[in-house]
Amino acid sequence: MAKRAKPLRTVTTAQDGPEAQLVAKLQRIEALHARAGSEGERVAAERARERIKARLAELAAEEPPVEFRFTLADQWSRHLFVALMRRYGIQPYRYRRQRRTTVMARLSSSFVNDTLWPEFLELQDTLASYFDALTDRVIEQALEVKAGEAEERCDEANAPTPAPQLEPVVHQNSLL
């Protein structure tokens, strides 16, 4: 009788699962950065985006746009930042021969410092936490072992109390 192969594990997502919760959390972050006046407006992500666009237009009229260069360390951060700028009608670009990690845009300094960058950092933090948890979950399901960081140990030089050292033992002197 043939042995049955072990079924492959798959990662499934439910409509009310972690991804849906993440999307809802990101929408709440955006609503809070729109500086909405009432609680109902904070919940409506579409209204929040319109408020930010209106604020951006006001700042552009008061303060002339300046060319900013943003350097983002990884593709996830860059994708998030470019998407956030496009969401608010900002056209991101880069010049020929600039690295892919570089994103350029013409914006008012106030908008960058008060709205865009703080919102990006908060969204990035939220996504990084989610990616860490998702990565650990997938590794644990696929490899069936606990994922995470390696155990931290003290240096021998900095150890508070030296541990007894065992001498290595040669089990076989020669293969001949």
HELIX and SHEET records of a PDB file:
HELIX    1   1 PRO A   18  HIS A   33  1                                  16    
HELIX    2   2 GLU A   39  VAL A   43  1                                   5    
HELIX    3   3 ALA A   45  GLU A   62  1                                  18    
HELIX    4   4 GLN A   75  ARG A   87  1                                  13    
HELIX    5   5 SER A  109  PHE A  111  1                                   3    
HELIX    6   6 VAL A  112  LEU A  116  3                                   5    
HELIX    7   7 TRP A  117  LEU A  143  1                                  27    
SHEET    1   A 2 VAL A  66  THR A  71  0                                        
SHEET    2   A 2 THR A 102  LEU A 107 -1                                        
END                                                                             
